[in-house]
Each structure stands twice: as C-alpha cells, then as structure tokens.
Amino acid sequence: MQKSTFKLTKHELDFISDPIYMQMKQKLLRNFYDAMHGLGKWLMDAYYPKSKQNFKVTRGENYLDMPYVVLDTPQLSAQHMEHHLRIMLWWGHYVSLQYFIRVDEYTINKMKLLKNLPYQVLTTDNLFNNNLEDADFTAIVNISTINFEPNQLIKICLRVELSELENLEQQIEEFMHQIKM
C-alpha cells in the first residue's frame, strides 16, 4: 500500500479546518444569485418588454477555477444572441457587463463614438470567453485596427470592480444607454 503524502502548511491547515470560508462563500453566491433574479426582472421590463423569452440566472463552480454567477437577459440561445446582455460575477475578479451585437458599418461607427469609455471588445468567435484580461479582448479605443468579418457576432464589455457592486444598477443603466444600438 502506498503511503499518503498529505502535507499542509499551517495556513492551509487553518483554512481547511475552518468552515466559515465555505459558509461565507455559499452565502455570498446565494445572495448574488437572488440579486441577479431581481436584476433580470428589472432588465426585462426596462429593455426587453416585448421579448418572448425570459432571463436566466446560472451559477457554477469552475470558470477558470473560480465560482461564478451569470445573468443572461433575455436567455441566450444558439440561434439568437444579438442584443442580449450578460452580467457575470466572477469570484475573486470582477463583474462584467457583456452586450452581444453584430458587426456592420453602423455598429463600427457607433463603437468609434464610445472610444473614450473603458469598454472592451471581444475580437474572436469564442463568445463564451468571459475573461476580460484575455488577449482576445481589445480596448474599444483600438476598434479601428480590428478587422471584423462581415456580420460577425461580437460582444462589447465593461468591467465593474467588486468594490463597486453597490453602484451596479447605475452602471448597468449607463452601459445600456450608451451601448444599445
């Protein structure tokens, strides 16, 4: 029989021995999950009142090794993602506001008007990349240097720091006002 090789540092032992960390994580994710339902109702009424779809909130444990909560307004489908809003809390990182649009001349001109804002554009077809620090994201100020495919579906994103969560609704309103095309 092979001997166990569990060796923990004092910090690791303290962490694994104390249930408060996991209890707090579960409580915070549950609270954010509930808050996302309230945001979903508000966004559907304010921005998607004629939609036949509803919003969807999803909770998971492993987006690049960290838990997350996602709100899709309206619910995303493989056939239709254009003009949908995704809000994602990524544990330990930030909240991202993500707006899906198709590229055409009007859209590119509109994005150029947003160049002084802290938005990022996903420049690849991997629409489920939510890591705004990834090289597939480009600051909107650089939009004129990107070669998009005609009619390509992209997303424009805003990073909201976790320390700014108390202003999330206001930031969503500003984002939707500026971005909705």
N, C-alpha and C positions, 0 to 999 in steps of 0.2 A: 504494500500500500504506500502511495506517495504521501509524504508529509505536507501539511498545509503551509503555505508561505504568506499568510496574512500578517503584514507588518504595517501598523498605523502610526502616524505621528501623533503627538499629543493633540494637536489641532484637529486632525481627522477623527480621533477617538472622541473628543469633546463634541464634535459636530454630529457624528453618527449616534452618539449616546443621548442627545437632547432632542426630543420630539417637537420642540417648539418651532424649529425651522420648517419642517414639513407641514405642520399645522398652520403656520402663518402663510406659507406658500399656497396651500389649498384654499384658505380663507380669502386671500387676495385674488386668486384666479376666479373663485366663485363670485366674489363681489364685482370683478371686472366683467365677467360673463353676464351677470344680471344687468350691469350698467349698459353693456352693448345691446341688450334687448331693448332698453329704453331709447338708446340712440337709433336703433333700427326703426322703431315705430315713428320717431320724430322725423328721420330722414325720408321714410316712405311718404309721410304726409307732406313734407315740405318740398321734396324734389322729385318724387316718383308717384304722384297721386293717381295717375292713370294706368300704372303698371298692373298687369295681371299676376305678376309674381310677387312674392313676399321677400323679406330679408331672411338671411340665415346666419346664425352665430355658430362657430365651430371652435372647439377647444382641443388642444393637443399637447403632447409632452415632448416632442422632439423635432423642432425646426432648428437644424444645425446645433443639436444637443441642448436646446433650451425650450421650455414651455412657451405656449402662445395662445392667444385668443384672437379669432378673426370674425369680423362682421362684413358680410357681403350684402350690399344694398343696390338693387334687388339681388336675389340669389343668383350666382353665376351659373351659366350653363355652357357647355362646349359650343353650342350653336350661337349663343349671344352673350357677349361680354361688353360690347361697346356702350359707353356712357354709364357704366356701373362704377360704384365706389366701393373700395375695400379699405377697411380700417383694421390694422393688425397691431396688437400689443405683443411685443417680443421680449420676453423676460430677460432682464439684465441689459437690454439695449435701448429700445425706444418704441414709440407708437408711430406707425407710418400710415399716411393717407395716400391712397393709390386710386387714380382715376384712369379708366381704360378708354382709349379713343382710337379711331382710325386715322391714318395719315393721309392728308390731301393738302392741296395748296393753301386752303383756308386755315387748316389746323396748324400748318407750319408758320404761317404769318401770325396767327394768334399766339403761338408759343414764343415767337420772337418778341412780342409785346410784354411777355412775362419774364424777360431776361434778367431783370433786376431783383427777382424774387428767388428764395432759396430752394427752388424746385429742382428735381432730378428727373431724367427721362430714361426709361429702360430702353436700350438700343438693340436688344436681341429679341428673338421669338420666344424665349423662355419666360412667359408671362407669370409663372409662379415662383420666380426668383423674387424674394422679399427682402433680401439683404442689400440695403441701400449703399453699403460700403463696397459692394462688389464692383469689379471693373466694367460690368455690363450696364452700369448706371453712369450717366453723364449729366453734369450741371446744365440746366436749361440755357444758361448764358452761352453755351457752346453748340446750341442747336443747329446753327448754320453749317457746322462742319460735319454733321452726321448725314450719311446717305441712307435714307429710308427707302424701302421697297414701296411701290405704289399700293395704296390701300392696306398697308401693314397695320396690324393692331399693336398699339404700344400702351404704356401707362406713364402718367406723369405723377410724381410722388413728392410728398412733403414729410420731412422727418420732424416729429414732435418729441422733445426730450421728456423723459418720465417725470422730471421735476416740474413740467408744465401741464400736467394732467388736469389740474383744476380749471384750466382755460381751454380744454379740449373742444367743447361745443362751439366756442367762439372761433377757434382756429378752423374747425370744420366748415363753419359758415363762410368765413373769409376765403378758404380754399375753394369751396364750391362756387362762390360768387365769381372768383377770378378764373376758374378753370372750366366751368360748364360752358360748353361751346354750342 
